[in-house]
Amino acid sequence: MLYLLLGVLAPIILNLIHLVVGIFITLKRGNLMSVGFTAVGFLTKTIGMIFLTWTGVVFFKLDFRIYVPILTFFGFSPIS
């Protein structure tokens, strides 16, 4: 159950949050601020993925050989 929650749903929710914030910034602030958010969003998304990796492997003791491929597939897939 934790593999599904942390490996699939958490990165999808993280991507949706970045998508909504990116659309909001583009509509309210314009294209130039959107480019800046894209750069900052890359950093915050990377920090989020590192946090999810740490949470799953260290805190919940998930098998990294199963968890990390699931996390990276759903976290860095082109559809997200």
Buried (B, 14 or more C-beta within 10 A) or exposed (E): EEBEEBBBEBBBEBBEBBEEEBEEBBEEEEEEEBEEBEEEBEEBBEEBBEEBBEBBBEEEEBEEEEBBEBBBEBBEEEEB
